[in-house]
Amino acid sequence: MNLLKDLFGIDTDLDEAYKPEELSYKPDGFSYKPMAISPEILQRLIPIRSFPTEELQSFAWSRTAEVFCPGSVLFKRDQLARYLFYLLEGVVRIEVDDHNSYEISANSELTKFPICGGVSYSATCIAATKIQVLRISHKVLGWQGYNSTLPPTSYVEIDEETIPEQTRSSQFYQVFYQDFRSENLRIRTIPEVVQKLKLLLAREVGFKKAIQAMQVEPTIALKLVQLSNSGLYLPGHPVNNCHNAVYRLGLSATKNLVIDYCLNETFSMHDEFLSQLIRDEWVNSLYLSKICRVMAEQIPGVNPKSAQLAGLIANIGKLPILAFAENFPHEYWTPEDIFSVLEALQGRVGSYVLAHAGFPQELVEVPMLAEKWKHNSGQQTTLSDVVVLSKLHFLWGTQSKRHLPPLKSLPAYAKLAPGMLSPESSLHILNFAKAKSSSVLKVFNA
């Protein structure tokens, strides 16, 4: 099985080129190497410097300034402001009106602010010399930080009456729940996978091989989508799959970011029970993601790449719980305590983690709805519907003794075209997804 066989083309509507109205650029007579954009440069620019450090580092990777020659008109007075321009080198002339103008040089204190940062440009900006500028979307001024329709804190409030008394009475539940309400969570990576990723990405690998590797581990996928949805990029819509996240960040930047992240997250779980649980969770998430992708390829209007990510992060709420158990005194919990807390809280915890990372709402709701068999999301098939259908297929193959609802009783099933899911097609989906996940496991020696 070819590990890269299920990749599709790049969505190219994530960004757009900038073309000044007037640009006296002559390739034969003008040569000027663009300067590299560093985190240090970004940390002095207002309001960019208010973004988290890791987002600034992500944005700065392999990014360079834009270069314009003398006479280039960056923008004109009274135009709607679509971009913020920061002067990094050279001199620009600001023409307030037909009679008044002044110059700004790159060594001025004014350059920590954008040139003319209003809703519309209050003056015309012309390059007086060769200049280098950083161009950022004007929308960064109103960036709210989250794509979810609900703030992350809304997911930490739980109606404890819905939690079984036996679960609530355990000390492990009580302490973890307080930690969760304090928003003091940490997500653990899968050690063996992270080490393999680090070695793989240190080599010369192309876009397709890199993206396939990066969408097999939930926390890596979480980090990539989180960084690509930073307000510094601000495209027309949020990224909701790893493929587009890598395209937006750039291959070089993505590889460096993941390698750095893997170095920082390297650890070993000393408890054999927890170590096996977290490894099993990765294998199950990988298999579910493949089922979601194969199923979504048959459903019109659903992006298979987004469905694959939805399956990968459907149970991501389990990882903070397992990470907490690792540092909680082992004499105060039993395996039964862990399993009961996972069942009771992993949906809420997962949705909180995704909302806090700036995921779009269609993905934020996935962990809470992954096993809500009777949930009806409306007329259109959603990513949550795909996950519900895929999760039922997944459980058929792994928990035969567990009571599961009939497929045809699910509202998500009623949205499918007649005959799309039959016993034969369901078996094909499971077998094909199993083959795909097995090929990944072979690559990672798992």
C-alpha positions as CSV (number, residue, x, y, z in Angstrom):
1,M,0.0,0.0,0.0
2,N,1.4,3.4,-1.0
3,L,1.5,5.6,2.0
4,L,1.0,8.7,-0.1
5,K,-1.7,7.4,-2.4
6,D,-4.6,9.2,-0.7
7,L,-3.2,12.8,-1.1
8,F,-5.1,15.4,-3.1
9,G,-4.1,18.7,-4.6
10,I,-3.3,21.9,-2.8
11,D,-6.1,24.4,-2.0
12,T,-4.6,27.6,-3.5
13,D,-7.1,30.1,-2.2
14,L,-5.4,30.6,1.1
15,D,-3.5,33.7,0.3
16,E,-3.2,36.3,-2.5
17,A,-0.3,38.2,-4.1
18,Y,0.0,42.0,-3.6
19,K,0.4,44.2,-6.6
20,P,0.8,48.0,-6.1
21,E,-1.1,50.2,-8.5
22,E,2.1,51.8,-9.7
23,L,5.4,50.0,-9.6
24,S,8.4,51.2,-11.6
25,Y,10.2,47.9,-11.2
26,K,12.8,47.2,-13.8
27,P,14.4,43.7,-13.4
28,D,17.5,44.6,-15.5
29,G,18.4,47.7,-13.4
30,F,17.2,46.8,-9.9
31,S,18.5,44.0,-7.8
32,Y,17.9,44.0,-4.0
33,K,18.0,40.9,-1.8
34,P,14.9,40.8,0.5
35,M,15.8,40.8,4.2
36,A,14.8,37.9,6.4
37,I,12.0,38.5,8.9
38,S,13.0,37.4,12.4
39,P,11.0,37.1,15.6
40,E,13.0,40.0,16.9
41,I,11.7,42.2,14.1
42,L,8.1,41.1,14.8
43,Q,8.5,41.7,18.6
44,R,9.0,45.4,18.1
45,L,6.0,46.0,15.8
46,I,2.6,47.1,17.1
47,P,0.2,45.3,17.4
48,I,2.0,42.2,16.0
49,R,4.2,42.0,19.1
50,S,1.1,41.1,21.2
51,F,0.8,37.7,19.6
52,P,2.2,34.6,21.4
53,T,5.9,34.0,20.9
54,E,5.5,30.6,19.2
55,E,3.1,32.2,16.6
56,L,5.7,34.9,15.9
57,Q,8.4,32.3,15.5
58,S,6.1,30.3,13.2
59,F,5.3,33.3,11.1
60,A,9.0,34.3,10.8
61,W,10.3,31.0,9.5
62,S,11.7,31.5,6.0
63,R,9.7,34.7,5.6
64,T,11.3,37.7,3.8
65,A,10.4,41.3,3.3
66,E,8.9,42.7,0.1
67,V,11.1,44.9,-1.9
68,F,10.1,47.9,-4.0
69,C,12.1,50.4,-6.0
70,P,12.0,54.2,-5.9
71,G,8.7,55.6,-7.2
72,S,6.6,52.6,-6.3
73,V,3.2,53.5,-4.9
74,L,2.2,51.2,-2.0
75,F,-1.2,52.7,-1.5
76,K,-3.2,55.9,-2.3
77,R,-5.1,58.3,-0.1
78,D,-8.8,57.3,0.6
79,Q,-8.3,53.7,-0.6
80,L,-9.8,51.1,1.7
81,A,-7.0,49.7,3.8
82,R,-6.5,46.0,3.1
83,Y,-3.0,45.7,4.4
84,L,-0.7,47.1,7.1
85,F,2.7,48.1,5.9
86,Y,5.8,48.2,8.2
87,L,8.9,50.0,6.9
88,L,12.0,47.9,7.6
89,E,14.5,49.6,5.3
90,G,14.8,52.8,3.2
91,V,12.6,55.9,3.1
92,V,9.0,56.5,2.1
93,R,7.3,59.7,1.2
94,I,3.8,60.3,2.7
95,E,1.7,62.7,0.7
96,V,-1.1,64.0,2.9
97,D,-2.6,66.1,0.1
98,D,-1.5,67.9,-3.0
99,H,0.5,70.4,-1.0
100,N,1.7,68.6,2.1
101,S,4.1,65.7,2.5
102,Y,6.8,64.3,4.8
103,E,9.2,61.4,4.8
104,I,9.7,58.4,7.1
105,S,13.0,56.6,7.3
106,A,13.6,53.1,8.6
107,N,15.5,54.4,11.6
108,S,12.5,56.4,12.9
109,E,10.6,55.4,16.0
110,L,7.5,55.7,13.9
111,T,8.3,52.4,12.1
112,K,7.2,50.3,15.0
113,F,3.7,51.3,13.9
114,P,2.1,50.5,10.5
115,I,2.2,53.3,7.9
116,C,-1.3,54.8,7.9
117,G,-3.2,52.2,10.0
118,G,-6.8,53.4,9.7
119,V,-9.8,51.9,8.1
120,S,-8.9,53.7,4.9
121,Y,-5.5,55.2,4.0
122,S,-5.3,58.8,5.1
123,A,-2.4,59.6,2.7
124,T,-0.5,58.3,-0.3
125,C,2.7,56.3,0.3
126,I,5.5,56.4,-2.3
127,A,8.9,54.8,-2.0
128,A,11.5,57.6,-2.0
129,T,14.4,55.1,-2.1
130,K,14.7,51.4,-2.4
131,I,12.6,50.0,0.4
132,Q,11.8,46.8,2.2
133,V,8.5,46.4,3.9
134,L,6.5,43.8,5.8
135,R,2.9,43.5,4.6
136,I,0.2,42.1,7.0
137,S,-3.5,41.8,6.5
138,H,-5.4,44.8,8.0
139,K,-7.7,42.3,9.7
140,V,-5.0,41.7,12.3
141,L,-6.3,44.8,14.1
142,G,-9.6,43.0,14.9
143,W,-8.3,39.5,15.4
144,Q,-10.1,37.8,18.2
145,G,-7.9,34.7,18.5
146,Y,-10.6,32.0,18.2
147,N,-12.6,30.5,15.4
148,S,-15.0,28.7,17.7
149,T,-18.4,30.3,18.2
150,L,-18.0,29.5,21.9
151,P,-15.0,30.7,24.1
152,P,-12.8,27.9,25.4
153,T,-13.8,28.6,29.0
154,S,-17.4,27.6,28.2
155,Y,-16.3,23.9,27.8
156,V,-15.0,23.6,31.3
157,E,-18.4,24.0,33.0
158,I,-19.9,20.5,33.5
159,D,-23.2,19.5,34.9
160,E,-21.8,17.1,37.5
161,E,-25.2,15.5,37.9
162,T,-24.6,13.9,34.6
163,I,-21.5,12.2,35.9
164,P,-22.0,8.8,37.6
165,E,-21.6,9.0,41.4
166,Q,-19.0,6.3,41.4
167,T,-16.8,8.4,39.0
168,R,-17.3,11.6,41.0
169,S,-16.4,10.0,44.3
170,S,-12.9,9.0,43.1
171,Q,-10.0,11.2,44.2
172,F,-8.5,11.1,40.8
173,Y,-11.7,12.6,39.2
174,Q,-12.0,15.4,41.9
175,V,-8.4,16.6,41.5
176,F,-8.4,16.3,37.7
177,Y,-11.7,18.2,37.4
178,Q,-10.3,21.1,39.5
179,D,-7.2,21.1,37.3
180,F,-9.4,21.2,34.2
181,R,-11.5,24.1,35.6
182,S,-8.3,26.0,36.3
183,E,-7.4,25.5,32.6
184,N,-4.2,23.9,33.6
185,L,-3.9,21.1,31.1
186,R,-1.0,19.5,29.2
187,I,-1.2,17.3,26.2
188,R,1.2,14.4,25.8
189,T,2.7,13.4,22.5
190,I,3.3,9.7,21.5
191,P,7.0,9.3,22.3
192,E,7.9,6.7,19.6
193,V,6.0,8.6,16.9
194,V,7.5,11.9,17.8
195,Q,11.0,10.4,17.6
196,K,10.3,8.9,14.2
197,L,8.9,12.2,13.0
198,K,11.9,14.1,14.1
199,L,14.2,11.7,12.2
200,L,12.0,11.7,9.1
201,L,11.7,15.5,8.8
202,A,15.4,16.0,9.4
203,R,15.9,14.5,5.9
204,E,15.2,16.0,2.6
205,V,11.5,15.2,2.1
206,G,9.0,16.8,-0.2
207,F,5.6,18.3,0.5
208,K,3.6,15.2,0.0
209,K,5.7,12.9,2.2
210,A,6.0,15.6,4.9
211,I,2.3,16.3,5.1
212,Q,1.5,12.5,5.2
213,A,3.9,12.1,8.2
214,M,2.5,15.1,10.0
215,Q,-1.1,14.0,10.0
216,V,-0.7,10.8,11.9
217,E,-0.1,12.2,15.4
218,P,-2.9,14.2,17.1
219,T,-0.8,16.7,19.1
220,I,1.4,17.5,16.0
221,A,-1.8,18.1,14.0
222,L,-3.2,20.2,16.7
223,K,-0.1,22.4,16.8
224,L,0.1,22.9,13.0
225,V,-3.5,23.9,12.7
226,Q,-3.3,26.2,15.7
227,L,-0.2,28.0,14.3
228,S,-1.7,28.2,10.8
229,N,-4.8,29.8,12.1
230,S,-2.8,32.6,13.9
231,G,-4.1,36.1,13.2
232,L,-0.8,36.9,11.5
233,Y,-1.9,34.9,8.5
234,L,-5.6,35.9,8.3
235,P,-6.8,34.4,5.1
236,G,-10.5,34.4,4.1
237,H,-11.3,31.3,6.1
238,P,-9.7,29.2,8.9
239,V,-7.7,26.1,8.1
240,N,-9.4,22.8,9.1
241,N,-6.9,20.2,7.9
242,C,-3.2,19.5,8.0
243,H,-2.7,19.7,4.3
244,N,-3.7,23.3,4.1
245,A,-1.9,24.1,7.4
246,V,1.4,23.0,5.9
247,Y,0.7,24.9,2.7
248,R,0.0,28.1,4.6
249,L,3.0,27.8,6.9
250,G,5.4,26.7,4.2
251,L,7.2,23.3,4.1
252,S,10.5,24.6,5.5
253,A,8.8,26.4,8.4
254,T,6.6,23.4,9.1
255,K,9.5,21.0,9.3
256,N,11.5,23.3,11.6
257,L,8.5,23.9,13.8
258,V,7.7,20.2,14.2
259,I,11.3,19.3,14.8
260,D,11.6,22.0,17.5
261,Y,8.3,20.8,19.0
262,C,9.4,17.2,19.0
263,L,12.6,18.2,20.8
264,N,10.7,20.1,23.5
265,E,8.1,17.3,24.0
266,T,10.4,14.3,24.2
267,F,9.6,12.3,27.3
268,S,9.2,8.8,28.6
269,M,6.2,7.5,30.5
270,H,7.4,5.3,33.4
271,D,4.1,3.6,34.1
272,E,3.6,0.7,31.7
273,F,-0.2,0.8,32.0
274,L,-0.4,4.5,31.0
275,S,2.3,4.0,28.3
276,Q,0.2,1.3,26.7
277,L,-3.0,3.3,26.9
278,I,-1.5,6.3,25.2
279,R,0.0,4.1,22.5
280,D,-3.3,2.3,21.9
281,E,-5.0,5.6,21.7
282,W,-2.7,6.7,18.9
283,V,-3.3,3.5,17.0
284,N,-7.1,3.8,17.4
285,S,-7.1,7.5,16.4
286,L,-5.0,6.8,13.3
287,Y,-7.4,4.0,12.3
288,L,-10.5,6.2,12.9
289,S,-9.0,9.0,10.9
290,K,-8.5,6.7,7.9
291,I,-12.1,5.4,8.2
292,C,-13.3,9.1,8.2
293,R,-11.3,9.8,5.1
294,V,-12.4,6.8,3.2
295,M,-16.1,7.4,4.1
296,A,-15.9,11.2,3.3
297,E,-14.6,10.4,-0.2
298,Q,-18.0,9.0,-0.9
299,I,-20.0,11.9,0.5
300,P,-20.6,15.0,-1.7
301,G,-19.7,18.3,0.0
302,V,-17.4,16.9,2.7
303,N,-13.6,17.5,2.4
304,P,-11.9,14.2,2.9
305,K,-8.7,15.9,4.3
306,S,-10.8,17.7,6.9
307,A,-12.6,14.5,7.8
308,Q,-9.3,12.8,8.3
309,L,-8.2,15.5,10.8
310,A,-11.6,15.2,12.5
311,G,-11.1,11.5,13.1
312,L,-7.6,12.0,14.3
313,I,-8.6,14.6,17.0
314,A,-12.0,13.0,17.9
315,N,-10.5,11.5,21.1
316,I,-7.8,14.1,21.8
317,G,-9.4,14.8,25.2
318,K,-8.0,11.6,26.5
319,L,-4.4,12.8,26.2
320,P,-4.5,15.5,28.9
321,I,-6.2,13.0,31.2
322,L,-3.5,10.5,30.7
323,A,-0.8,13.1,31.1
324,F,-2.4,14.2,34.4
325,A,-2.5,10.5,35.6
326,E,1.2,10.2,34.9
327,N,2.1,12.9,37.5
328,F,-0.7,12.0,40.0
329,P,0.4,9.7,42.8
330,H,-0.3,6.2,41.6
331,E,-1.5,4.9,44.9
332,Y,-4.5,7.3,44.6
333,W,-5.9,5.9,41.3
334,T,-6.8,2.6,39.8
335,P,-7.2,1.6,36.1
336,E,-11.0,1.7,36.7
337,D,-10.7,5.3,37.9
338,I,-8.8,6.2,34.7
339,F,-11.3,4.5,32.4
340,S,-14.3,6.1,34.1
341,V,-12.9,9.6,33.9
342,L,-11.9,9.1,30.3
343,E,-15.5,8.1,29.5
344,A,-17.0,11.0,31.5
345,L,-14.8,13.9,30.5
346,Q,-12.8,13.3,27.4
347,G,-15.4,14.9,25.1
348,R,-15.5,18.2,27.1
349,V,-11.7,18.2,27.6
350,G,-11.2,17.6,23.8
351,S,-13.5,20.4,22.8
352,Y,-11.8,22.8,25.2
353,V,-8.4,21.9,23.9
354,L,-9.5,22.5,20.3
355,A,-11.3,25.7,21.1
356,H,-8.3,27.0,23.0
357,A,-6.1,26.2,20.0
358,G,-8.2,28.3,17.7
359,F,-9.8,25.5,15.7
360,P,-12.9,26.3,13.7
361,Q,-16.2,25.4,15.3
362,E,-16.9,22.4,13.0
363,L,-13.9,20.7,14.5
364,V,-14.3,22.0,18.0
365,E,-17.6,20.1,18.4
366,V,-16.3,16.8,17.1
367,P,-15.0,15.4,20.5
368,M,-18.3,16.1,22.2
369,L,-20.4,14.6,19.5
370,A,-18.2,11.6,18.4
371,E,-20.5,9.1,20.2
372,K,-23.7,11.1,20.3
373,W,-25.5,8.6,18.1
374,K,-28.8,10.5,18.1
375,H,-27.4,14.0,17.5
376,N,-29.0,15.8,14.5
377,S,-26.8,18.5,13.1
378,G,-29.3,19.7,10.4
379,Q,-29.9,18.9,6.8
380,Q,-26.3,19.0,5.6
381,T,-23.7,16.3,6.4
382,T,-21.1,17.7,8.7
383,L,-17.7,16.6,9.9
384,S,-19.3,15.5,13.2
385,D,-21.8,13.3,11.2
386,V,-18.8,11.7,9.3
387,V,-17.1,11.0,12.7
388,V,-20.2,9.5,14.2
389,L,-20.7,7.1,11.3
390,S,-17.0,6.3,11.3
391,K,-16.9,5.8,15.0
392,L,-19.7,3.3,14.8
393,H,-17.9,1.4,12.1
394,F,-14.7,1.5,14.2
395,L,-16.5,0.1,17.2
396,W,-18.0,-2.7,15.2
397,G,-14.6,-4.1,14.6
398,T,-13.2,-3.5,18.1
399,Q,-16.0,-3.9,20.7
400,S,-18.3,-6.6,19.4
401,K,-19.8,-7.2,22.8
402,R,-20.7,-3.6,23.4
403,H,-24.3,-2.5,22.7
404,L,-24.3,-0.3,19.7
405,P,-27.3,1.3,17.9
406,P,-28.4,0.1,14.4
407,L,-26.7,2.1,11.7
408,K,-30.0,3.0,10.1
409,S,-31.3,4.6,13.4
410,L,-28.7,7.4,13.2
411,P,-29.8,10.8,12.0
412,A,-26.4,11.1,10.3
413,Y,-27.2,8.0,8.2
414,A,-30.5,9.5,7.0
415,K,-28.6,12.2,5.2
416,L,-26.7,9.8,3.0
417,A,-27.7,8.9,-0.5
418,P,-29.8,5.7,-0.7
419,G,-27.6,2.7,-0.8
420,M,-24.4,4.5,0.0
421,L,-23.7,2.4,3.1
422,S,-24.5,-1.3,2.7
423,P,-22.9,-4.3,4.5
424,E,-20.6,-4.7,1.5
425,S,-19.5,-1.0,1.4
426,S,-19.1,-0.8,5.1
427,L,-16.8,-3.8,5.0
428,H,-14.9,-2.2,2.1
429,I,-14.4,1.0,4.1
430,L,-13.1,-0.9,7.2
431,N,-10.7,-3.0,5.2
432,F,-9.4,-0.2,3.1
433,A,-8.9,2.1,6.1
434,K,-7.2,-0.8,8.0
435,A,-4.8,-1.2,5.1
436,K,-4.0,2.5,5.1
437,S,-3.4,2.7,8.9
438,S,-1.3,-0.4,8.8
439,S,0.9,1.1,6.2
440,V,1.5,4.1,8.5
441,L,2.2,1.8,11.4
442,K,4.9,0.0,9.3
443,V,6.6,3.3,8.5
444,F,6.7,4.2,12.2
445,N,7.8,0.7,13.3
446,A,4.8,0.5,15.6
